[in-house]
Amino acid sequence: MKKRSNPEKTSRDNPEWTRAMLAKARPAREVLPKIFGTRTAAAMLKPRGRPRSPDSKVAISLRLSPDTLARWKATGPGWQTRMAKVLRESV
C-alpha cells in the first residue's frame, strides 16, 4: 500500500521528496565544500582518535571491602595507579 502524504503536514518550503528529486540529490560536501570540506582518500584512511598506548590497560571489575577502598582513596589522586603498582610488584 502506498503511503499517502498528510496535507496538513506538507509545506511549500519543505515539500515531500519525489523519486526525481532523490535521483538528483548530491552529497553535502559536493554542494557546500567550504562548510563540509573535502577529505582526500589518504585522510579517510587515517585512523581517528587517541593513538593506542604500547602499555595499554585492561578494564576489570573488582569487589573490595568499603574500608579498603576508602583507605586507598584517602591517599589522594592517583590511587588507582598506586594500587596497580602494588599489585604488579606483589606478583
Z-matrix of the N, CA and C atoms (Angstrom, degrees):
N
C 1 1.435
C 2 1.521 1 108.44
N 3 1.330 2 117.14 1 132.25
C 4 1.455 3 122.27 2 -178.72
C 5 1.521 4 110.14 3 -76.68
N 6 1.334 5 115.02 4 136.68
C 7 1.459 6 120.60 5 178.83
C 8 1.527 7 109.34 6 -73.66
N 9 1.323 8 115.91 7 128.03
C 10 1.457 9 120.09 8 178.49
C 11 1.518 10 110.03 9 -94.53
N 12 1.327 11 116.60 10 141.15
C 13 1.461 12 119.88 11 178.87
C 14 1.525 13 109.63 12 -79.76
N 15 1.297 14 115.00 13 146.94
C 16 1.460 15 121.51 14 178.53
C 17 1.530 16 107.80 15 -89.72
N 18 1.339 17 119.28 16 116.78
C 19 1.465 18 120.90 17 -177.03
C 20 1.528 19 113.14 18 -61.31
N 21 1.323 20 117.62 19 -24.31
C 22 1.467 21 119.96 20 178.98
C 23 1.523 22 111.63 21 -74.19
N 24 1.329 23 117.32 22 -22.91
C 25 1.458 24 120.84 23 -177.99
C 26 1.523 25 113.19 24 -98.94
N 27 1.332 26 118.76 25 -8.09
C 28 1.459 27 120.79 26 179.63
C 29 1.514 28 110.01 27 -86.05
N 30 1.324 29 114.94 28 154.45
C 31 1.459 30 120.58 29 -176.76
C 32 1.521 31 108.72 30 -146.13
N 33 1.331 32 116.88 31 149.99
C 34 1.462 33 120.05 32 176.00
C 35 1.525 34 110.11 33 -68.41
N 36 1.332 35 117.08 34 -31.53
C 37 1.460 36 120.78 35 -179.23
C 38 1.527 37 111.70 36 -74.01
N 39 1.313 38 116.76 37 -26.11
C 40 1.459 39 121.16 38 -178.67
C 41 1.529 40 109.36 39 -139.19
N 42 1.342 41 116.82 40 74.15
C 43 1.466 42 119.15 41 -176.87
C 44 1.526 43 111.14 42 -73.06
N 45 1.333 44 115.08 43 161.09
C 46 1.456 45 120.43 44 176.03
C 47 1.521 46 108.31 45 -69.68
N 48 1.356 47 116.80 46 136.42
C 49 1.461 48 121.11 47 -177.11
C 50 1.525 49 111.01 48 -73.19
N 51 1.323 50 114.97 49 137.82
C 52 1.467 51 121.44 50 175.97
C 53 1.527 52 108.19 51 -98.72
N 54 1.329 53 115.96 52 171.48
C 55 1.470 54 119.88 53 177.17
C 56 1.533 55 110.52 54 -61.85
N 57 1.310 56 117.24 55 -37.92
C 58 1.469 57 121.00 56 179.90
C 59 1.533 58 110.45 57 -64.50
N 60 1.327 59 117.29 58 -40.28
C 61 1.469 60 120.56 59 178.93
C 62 1.527 61 110.31 60 -65.64
N 63 1.331 62 116.81 61 -41.83
C 64 1.458 63 120.80 62 179.02
C 65 1.529 64 111.13 63 -64.37
N 66 1.330 65 117.52 64 -37.48
C 67 1.457 66 121.71 65 -179.49
C 68 1.530 67 111.10 66 -65.93
N 69 1.330 68 117.59 67 -32.32
C 70 1.464 69 121.75 68 -179.25
C 71 1.528 70 113.20 69 -87.05
N 72 1.314 71 118.24 70 -7.91
C 73 1.467 72 121.60 71 -176.20
C 74 1.529 73 110.86 72 -66.38
N 75 1.347 74 115.71 73 144.90
C 76 1.470 75 122.47 74 178.32
C 77 1.522 76 108.94 75 -128.70
N 78 1.321 77 118.21 76 157.16
C 79 1.460 78 120.93 77 178.20
C 80 1.530 79 111.48 78 -61.32
N 81 1.311 80 116.46 79 147.60
C 82 1.465 81 121.60 80 -177.87
C 83 1.523 82 111.69 81 -59.57
N 84 1.344 83 118.65 82 -35.36
C 85 1.464 84 119.86 83 -177.75
C 86 1.527 85 111.36 84 -67.51
N 87 1.342 86 118.36 85 -22.00
C 88 1.468 87 120.70 86 174.85
C 89 1.523 88 110.74 87 -79.25
N 90 1.313 89 116.62 88 -38.04
C 91 1.459 90 121.02 89 -175.87
C 92 1.535 91 111.01 90 -79.57
N 93 1.331 92 117.28 91 -40.50
C 94 1.457 93 122.73 92 -176.86
C 95 1.536 94 110.76 93 -126.51
N 96 1.350 95 117.84 94 69.09
C 97 1.463 96 119.40 95 -174.57
C 98 1.526 97 113.71 96 -65.38
N 99 1.338 98 117.93 97 -28.30
C 100 1.468 99 119.78 98 -179.90
C 101 1.526 100 111.66 99 -68.08
N 102 1.313 101 116.71 100 -31.38
C 103 1.468 102 120.58 101 -178.90
C 104 1.525 103 110.57 102 -85.06
N 105 1.331 104 116.82 103 -47.86
C 106 1.454 105 120.97 104 -173.77
C 107 1.516 106 113.25 105 -94.23
N 108 1.326 107 118.00 106 -14.28
C 109 1.459 108 121.31 107 178.75
C 110 1.508 109 111.94 108 69.07
N 111 1.319 110 114.53 109 160.38
C 112 1.459 111 119.66 110 176.70
C 113 1.506 112 107.27 111 -116.99
N 114 1.307 113 116.59 112 124.73
C 115 1.462 114 121.74 113 179.88
C 116 1.518 115 109.14 114 -98.18
N 117 1.307 116 116.09 115 132.99
C 118 1.451 117 120.63 116 177.76
C 119 1.523 118 109.22 117 -76.23
N 120 1.321 119 115.75 118 167.30
C 121 1.463 120 120.01 119 179.37
C 122 1.525 121 110.39 120 -61.82
N 123 1.346 122 116.86 121 -38.63
C 124 1.465 123 120.47 122 179.24
C 125 1.520 124 110.71 123 -64.54
N 126 1.332 125 116.82 124 -39.23
C 127 1.467 126 120.37 125 179.86
C 128 1.519 127 110.84 126 -67.72
N 129 1.330 128 116.93 127 -32.08
C 130 1.469 129 119.67 128 179.50
C 131 1.527 130 111.31 129 -70.88
N 132 1.344 131 117.54 130 -27.91
C 133 1.456 132 120.83 131 -179.43
C 134 1.522 133 112.05 132 -85.29
N 135 1.325 134 117.00 133 -16.42
C 136 1.456 135 120.93 134 -178.37
C 137 1.530 136 109.49 135 -65.84
N 138 1.339 137 117.57 136 127.38
C 139 1.462 138 118.82 137 179.48
C 140 1.517 139 111.02 138 -66.02
N 141 1.311 140 116.51 139 145.12
C 142 1.453 141 121.70 140 -179.69
C 143 1.509 142 110.05 141 -104.10
N 144 1.317 143 114.56 142 162.64
C 145 1.449 144 120.24 143 175.31
C 146 1.517 145 112.85 144 91.12
N 147 1.297 146 114.42 145 -171.30
C 148 1.455 147 122.08 146 -177.28
C 149 1.531 148 109.85 147 -73.26
N 150 1.349 149 117.44 148 135.67
C 151 1.467 150 118.72 149 178.45
C 152 1.523 151 111.42 150 -64.99
N 153 1.319 152 116.74 151 149.37
C 154 1.456 153 121.36 152 179.56
C 155 1.519 154 109.97 153 -68.44
N 156 1.300 155 114.95 154 136.85
C 157 1.460 156 121.31 155 178.62
C 158 1.527 157 109.00 156 -81.88
N 159 1.336 158 117.29 157 138.95
C 160 1.461 159 118.26 158 176.20
C 161 1.535 160 110.85 159 -69.73
N 162 1.327 161 116.74 160 -16.84
C 163 1.457 162 122.92 161 -179.25
C 164 1.530 163 109.18 162 -111.47
N 165 1.340 164 115.99 163 51.05
C 166 1.469 165 119.59 164 -173.97
C 167 1.528 166 111.76 165 -68.75
N 168 1.307 167 114.76 166 155.08
C 169 1.464 168 122.28 167 -179.16
C 170 1.531 169 109.59 168 -107.55
N 171 1.324 170 115.74 169 166.46
C 172 1.464 171 122.08 170 177.88
C 173 1.518 172 107.65 171 -120.32
N 174 1.326 173 117.23 172 128.19
C 175 1.460 174 121.58 173 178.51
C 176 1.531 175 109.51 174 -77.16
N 177 1.342 176 115.61 175 134.23
C 178 1.458 177 120.95 176 177.08
C 179 1.522 178 108.48 177 -136.22
N 180 1.305 179 115.59 178 171.21
C 181 1.462 180 121.30 179 173.93
C 182 1.518 181 106.49 180 -114.61
N 183 1.336 182 116.63 181 127.88
C 184 1.452 183 121.46 182 -176.29
C 185 1.517 184 108.95 183 -133.02
N 186 1.311 185 116.73 184 127.86
C 187 1.458 186 120.62 185 179.93
C 188 1.531 187 108.65 186 -97.65
N 189 1.338 188 115.87 187 122.72
C 190 1.465 189 122.47 188 179.10
C 191 1.514 190 109.26 189 -122.13
N 192 1.324 191 115.62 190 156.82
C 193 1.463 192 118.73 191 175.86
C 194 1.529 193 108.34 192 -69.49
N 195 1.328 194 117.75 193 148.59
C 196 1.469 195 121.07 194 -178.27
C 197 1.532 196 113.30 195 -56.38
N 198 1.335 197 117.71 196 -38.82
C 199 1.465 198 118.76 197 -178.39
C 200 1.531 199 111.80 198 -69.41
N 201 1.335 200 117.62 199 -35.54
C 202 1.466 201 121.01 200 177.26
C 203 1.521 202 109.87 201 -64.64
N 204 1.313 203 116.74 202 -47.30
C 205 1.457 204 121.00 203 179.72
C 206 1.526 205 110.93 204 -63.01
N 207 1.312 206 117.54 205 -42.39
C 208 1.469 207 121.19 206 179.84
C 209 1.524 208 110.68 207 -61.15
N 210 1.343 209 117.57 208 -39.17
C 211 1.463 210 120.45 209 -179.87
C 212 1.521 211 111.15 210 -67.34
N 213 1.342 212 117.17 211 -39.87
C 214 1.466 213 119.22 212 177.05
C 215 1.529 214 110.72 213 -65.72
N 216 1.323 215 117.74 214 -44.78
C 217 1.468 216 121.22 215 -179.77
C 218 1.521 217 111.64 216 -64.24
N 219 1.333 218 116.80 217 -31.24
C 220 1.465 219 121.17 218 -179.68
C 221 1.530 220 111.71 219 -67.06
N 222 1.332 221 117.82 220 -17.42
C 223 1.468 222 120.11 221 179.19
C 224 1.519 223 112.06 222 -75.31
N 225 1.328 224 117.32 223 -6.64
C 226 1.463 225 121.64 224 174.75
C 227 1.523 226 113.51 225 100.10
N 228 1.348 227 114.85 226 -176.11
C 229 1.462 228 120.06 227 -179.34
C 230 1.530 229 111.23 228 -56.52
N 231 1.301 230 115.81 229 143.39
C 232 1.451 231 121.70 230 -179.38
C 233 1.512 232 113.21 231 89.59
N 234 1.324 233 116.63 232 12.45
C 235 1.467 234 119.84 233 -178.07
C 236 1.526 235 112.22 234 -62.84
N 237 1.352 236 116.64 235 -32.71
C 238 1.462 237 118.79 236 179.89
C 239 1.529 238 110.50 237 -65.97
N 240 1.332 239 116.38 238 -40.30
C 241 1.458 240 120.48 239 179.19
C 242 1.527 241 110.55 240 -65.11
N 243 1.322 242 116.25 241 -42.92
C 244 1.462 243 119.65 242 178.36
C 245 1.526 244 111.43 243 -64.51
N 246 1.323 245 117.02 244 -38.68
C 247 1.454 246 120.93 245 177.74
C 248 1.525 247 110.02 246 -63.05
N 249 1.335 248 117.09 247 -43.77
C 250 1.464 249 121.00 248 179.29
C 251 1.518 250 110.80 249 -62.21
N 252 1.349 251 116.61 250 -38.23
C 253 1.463 252 120.67 251 178.83
C 254 1.523 253 111.00 252 -63.52
N 255 1.334 254 117.45 253 -45.30
C 256 1.464 255 121.66 254 179.55
C 257 1.525 256 109.95 255 -62.45
N 258 1.324 257 117.56 256 -42.19
C 259 1.467 258 120.79 257 178.73
C 260 1.530 259 111.31 258 -65.09
N 261 1.339 260 116.38 259 -41.08
C 262 1.461 261 120.77 260 179.43
C 263 1.526 262 110.33 261 -62.82
N 264 1.333 263 116.74 262 -43.06
C 265 1.469 264 120.86 263 -178.45
C 266 1.532 265 111.96 264 -69.48
N 267 1.322 266 117.57 265 -27.02
C 268 1.463 267 119.73 266 -177.74
C 269 1.531 268 113.31 267 -80.93
N 270 1.290 269 117.42 268 -10.50
C 271 1.465 270 120.99 269 -177.95
C 272 1.521 271 110.40 270 -84.37
